[in-house]
Amino acid sequence: MIPDTFIDYYGDQTRWFVGVVTNTEDDPLQIGRAQVRIHGIHDDEAIQDKHLPWAQIVVPVTHAVHEGKGQFLGMLVGTQVFGVFLDGKNSQLPLIVGSIPKEGDSNSRVKKFGEYPKNKVYATESGHYKEYDDTYAKERIREQHMLGGFTEMYTDENQKASYVINVTGDCDIKVKGTANITGSEGVNIGGGPVSINGKKQ
């Protein structure tokens, strides 16, 4: 059956687009949609951002979404995206297929602490980030808070995995069961006044 309108879309009237994300926070359905200013359609400055259509987002199978489970949030304002229109030539139902990194999107930490493209960095808007660095003989995994606290596993000079925890504020460690600290070559505890409280056996 041949569709009577382009809204009855079966893929025979494919129309693709490139655009820039303008809004991700106000999706009334809260399902990760984004408003996109599409080149060639929304170039007129008279078209306000609030009037741009909400675009669905293709989610990878590794982040499948169903009934509140999975992950679909991650699109950022300013992201350059590629997509297709689900309604063909009517061009009112955009679907974002992926993002297109542009000049200026590189992360300075990639080459500062590792080798490009071995150091994979994920950074959030506020400044939290994760690094998975496969730089040869300098392999690291690091997770850091925007205020500077971090945990890091790294390859030391003896090709062993070492671990660092750096806390810029207070740190509480609570264990409901038994807590054991074991050091094969010794245990060092240093700092200011040390208080150890517990029940007598």
N, C-alpha and C positions, 0 to 999 in steps of 0.2 A: 504493500500500500504506500503510495506516495503522499507525504504529509501535505496538508492544505496550507499550513503556515510554517514559518521558520521556527516557531516556538515548538512545533512537533519535531524536535531535533534528533536526528539519527546519525549525525556525523558526516553527512554528504554536503554540508554547507559550512565547513570548518573555517573559522576566522580566528587568528591568533593575535596576541597583543604583547606589548612591553609597556610597563608603567612603573609608578613609584607609589609605595604605600604612604597614605596620609593619616590614617587613624586605625588603631587596633583596640582602643579602650572602651568604646561605646557600643560594641556589638550587642543589640538587644537580645539575641539568642545565646550569647556567651559561649559560642562554639568555635572560637578562634578565627572568625572571619575578619577581613580587613577591607577598608575603603581604599580604592586605588585610583590615582589620577593617570589615566591611560593616554599615552602619546598618540596624537592624531584624532582623538575623540574629545578629550577634556582639556585641550590646549588653551581654550578661551578662559581668560582670567575671571570672566563674569560668572563662570560656573564655580560656586562655592564648594569647599570641601565637604560640608554637611550634606550636600545634594548628590555626592558621588555614590554609585551603587556599592553594596556590600558584596565582596567576592568570597566565594567558598575557597577552601584551601585543600589541596591534595595532601594527604598525610601518608608518609612511607609505611609499608607493612610492618616495619620494626617499631612503629609508634602507633599502631592501630587504635582507633577510638571506638568505644561502645559503652553506652549507659554510664558515662562518667568515669570510665576506666581508660587507661592509656594516656598519651600525651599529644596535645595538638597546639599548645600555646608556644610561641617563639618568634613569630613574625614581628619585625621592628619597624617603626615609622622611619621612612627614608630608604627602606630597602627597595632595590630595583628588582622587579619581578617579571616573569614570563608566564603567559597563560593562554587559555582559549575561551571562547564564549560558548556556553552550553546552548544558547538559543540562536546560534549562527549569525545571520546578517542583522537580526534585530539588535544584537550586541547590548543586551541588558542584564545578562546573567554571566558575569565573569567568573572564571575558575582559575586560581593561581596554581600552576604546575610546579614552579620552582623559583628560586631567586638567582639573580645574575650579579655576582660581585663586580663592583666598579672601582675605578681608581679612587684611592682614599679609604677603601674598606679594609686594608691590611692592618694587622695587629702588631704593634711594636714589640710585644713580648715574644713573638714567634722567633725572630732572629736574635733578640737580645739575650735570651737564655737558652737557645738551642739553634738548630740548623733548619732552614726552610727547605723542604716542607715537612721535615721530620717532627717538628714540635707542633702538635695540634692544640690550639687554645680555644676555650669557650669562655666568653666574657659576657656579663649581664650589663644592663643599662646603668646600674648604680656603682658597678666596679668589682663585684664578685667575679672570680674566674677559676677555671680548672685548666690544668695543663697535662697532656699526655705526650711526653717527649721521648721519641725513639732515636735521638741523636746517639750515634755509636759511642759506647763507653761512658756516656753521660746520661743514660736513661733515667727519667724522673717521672713521678706522678705527684702533682701539687694541687692543693685546693686552698684558696685564700679568700678571706673575708675582706670586704671593702675597706675596713679600718686597719688591716694589716695582719691580723692573726692568720696563721696558716698551719697546715700539716703537709709534710713532704716526705716521700720515699724516693731515695736516689741511689745510684750506683757509686760506691766509694772507690778509693784507689786500689783496694784489694778485690775489686769486682764482687763485692758483697752488697746486699740491699740494706741500706741504713734508713733510719726514720727520725724525723725532726718534728716536734710540735712546738709552735711559737704562739703564745697567747698574749695579747696586748692588754687584757683586763684580768679579771678574776677567772679562776677555773675550778669547777666542782666535779669530782668524780665520785659517782655513787654506784655501789654494787650491792644488789640484793643478796647475792650468794657470797662465796668466799673470794677475796681478792688476794692474788699472789703476785709478788714481784720477784723475779729470778734473774740474776745476771751471772752468766758462766764465768766471766772474768772479774766480777765485782759489782757492787752497787754503790753509787755515790749520791748523797743527798746534801745539797748546799743551799745557801740563801740567808735570809734574815732569821728571826726567832723561829724555832721549829717546835710545834706542839703535837704530841701524839696522845690521843685519848682512846680509851677502850675499857672493856670490862675485864675484870680479873677472871682467870680460868679456875 
